[in-house]
Amino acid sequence: MAESTDLPWWTGLLDALLPGACAGCGAMAAGRVWCLRCEACLPRIAADACPHCQLHARTATGACAIRPRGDPLSAAVAACWLEPLVSRWIHAFKYPERGLRGLAPAAPAAIAELAARAARLAPGGPPDLVVPVALHPRRLRTRGFHPARLLARSVARAAGAPLSAAALVRVRDTPSQTGLDAAARQRNLRGAMRARRAVPACMWVVDDVITTGATVREAARALRAAGARRVVAVCAARTPL
């Protein structure tokens, strides 16, 4: 089930070249993504938080009062809240500058590390397979790379699980989600993804940010339709509901 990631040539640098300087303040970080001071300031989500909303403490039953009825996601976890510094890293990762400055490893390394940390928060043990949310081929041609695919690689490594880069496909090039409320986002994405083939029982789906959860939920619906019984979203950051 695992497949080649077919990643851009430069993505191997993200594994080999951690920034020599802290991604937060620029101070020397001794091979770490962040210096100890910036590490302590990260807007981390508590490890014992509810695995659905991450807003309050985990309950004995795992139930969450604000979890949508019929939620196709078994859990949705991220490592940090989407506060301004994390948001800047996300933007620099997804929209790199032109030229050599666009290859600066600080933001990609920071977001990849957050995604790997989110993997360690996911309940229920490692998955059978890790997949990124699907990107429409037109968007891929425009962007030149698939951000969620890069993060899925870090998540799969952290979980010790196989990765399938193309298990999900985007069958509709949906309009931007920017400015849409939760209900409109769900309508916009309905039926936008499907699985290429049958998938294993336990799946993790990876994206950069959970905003309303519409994207990862649509991915989860497609995976459940293809045979998954448990789908967990693993993302670098999330916006509080």
N, C-alpha and C positions, 0 to 999 in steps of 0.2 A: 504493500500500500504506500510505503514511503517513496517519494519521487525526487528527482533532481530539482533543486531550487531555482536553477537558471537565473542566478542573480547577476547584476552588473559587475564588471571586472573589479571595481574598486571596493566592493563590499567586504572583501577579505581583510581589508585594512582595519575594519571595525573590530575584528577579533585580535589582530596582532598589535595595533597601535592604540593603546589607551592614552589619553592626553597626559603630557608631562605636567600640565598645569591643571589646577582645580577647575572643573566646569562651572563652578559658581562664582569664585572670586579671582581666579587666575593665579593664585599662589601655588607654589610647588606642592604636589600631592603625592610624591613618592610612589608613582605607579597606580594610585587610586583614582577613581573618577572624581571624588570630592576630597578636599582636606577635611580634617576632623571637625573644624568649626562649621563648615558648610554642611557636612553630613548631619550634624546635630540640629541644623536649622531646616532640614527638609520637612515639608508638610506631610509627614508620613501618616498613613492610615493604620490604626491599631490592628495588631494581629488577631485580637479576640473580637473584632467587630463582626456584626451580622454579615454573612456571606452573600446577601442579596443587595442591601443598600449601603452597608459599611458605615452607617450613621450612628448606630447604637450597638450595645453589647450583644454578642451572640446569645441566643436563648437555648434552652435545653432541647427544644424541638426543632430549632432551625427556622421556625416560622417568622415571617416578617409582615408587619401590618400594612406596609406600602408596596408589597410585591404584587404585580398585576395578576389578576385571575387568569389562569391558563398559561402562565409564563412558560415559554419553552426552555428557558434557562434554568438549570439546576442551581447555579450560583453565578455571581459576577463580581470579580475582584480586581482591584487596582492597588498599586503600591503607594501612590500619593494623591493628594487633592490637586486639582488644576488651579493652583495659585499662580501669580504673575511670572515668577521665575521658571516654574515648570512649563507654563504656557509658552514662554520664549524658547525654551529648548525644543518643545514640540514643533513650533513654527520653523525653527532653524533646521530641524531634522527633516520635515516634510517639504520645505521650500528652500533648499540650499542656494546660497548665492552663486553667481557665475564665476568661473575661473577657479584658481587654487583655493580661494577662501571658502568655496563651497565644499572642499574636501576636508576642512577642519574637523577633527574627530570629536571635539568636546560634546556637542549636542547629540550626535548619534550615539556616542558611548553612554551619555547620561540616560537617554530614553531606553536604550537596550538594557542597561542595568536596572532601571525601574521595572521594565517588563519581566526581567528575570526574578526580581524580588516579588513581583505579583504572583509569579508561578509558585513561590514558596508559601503564599497565603491561600492558595486554592484548596478547598476541602475535598476529601474523598480519595486522596492518593493520586498517583500519576495516571495520565490518560492512556488510552490505546493509541491515540493519534492526535497530533496538533495541526491545526490548519489556520491560515490567515483569512480574514474576511476577504471577499472577492472584490477585485477592482476591474471595472469594465475595460476591455482592450483599448477603446478610444482614449480613456483617461490614462492608461498605462503608456500609450504612445506619446501623449502630451507631456506627462510627468517624467518619463524615462526610467522610473523604477517604482517598485511597489512597497511603500513604507511598512505596511502590516506584515508583509512577507519577511522583511528583515527582522522585525520584532519576533515573529513566530520562530525564527531560527534560534534566537536567544532563549525564548521560552522553552522550546523543545530541548535544548541543551541543558537548561536548568532542571527540567523535569526528568531527564534521561529517557525521553520518549521520541518516537519517530515523527518526522514532519512530512506532510504532503502539501506542497506549495500550490497545487492546482486541483485539490479535491472539490473546492467550491468554484463556481463560475458566476459571473455577473451577466445576466441575460438582458438587462435593461440598463441603459446609461441614464440614471435618474438625475433630476435637477439637484442643485446644491441644497443641503439641509439647513444652511445658514438662515437664521431668522424664522424658522418654522418651530411651532410648538410641538409638544410630544405627540399629540394625535396626528398632526399634519406630517410629521416625520414618519410615523408608522404607515400612513396611507401612501406616502411618497415611495417607500421601499417595498411595499407589499408585492411579493412575487418577483423581486429583483434578482434573487439568487437561487441557484439549484446545485445539487451535488452531481458530480459526473457519474458516480457509481455508488453502490452500497458502501456504507461506512461502518466501522466497528461500534461497539456499544457505548464506550466512554470517549467523548471528544472534548478537546479544548479548542475554542475559537479565539483568535488574537486580533486585537486592534490597538490603535494608539491611545484613544480616549473614549471613555464612556460618558456621553452627555445625557441623553434621555434613555439610552439603551436600545434605541430603535434598530440600529445597524446590526449589533451583535444578536439581537432577538430574531431578526429576519434570517441571519445566518444560521441560528439555532433551529429555526423552523425547517429550513432546507435540510439540515443534517438529520433532524428527527424523521423527516419524510423519507430519508435514505437509510434509516435503520438505527440511528443513535438512540439510546435510551437515557443517556445523561450527557448534557452539554454545559460546560462551564466557560464563561467568558473571562479571559485574562488580558488585562490592559495595563499600560504604563500609568495612566492617571484617570481621574474621573471628576466630574462636576457634581457637587452635592445636589440631590433632588430638592 
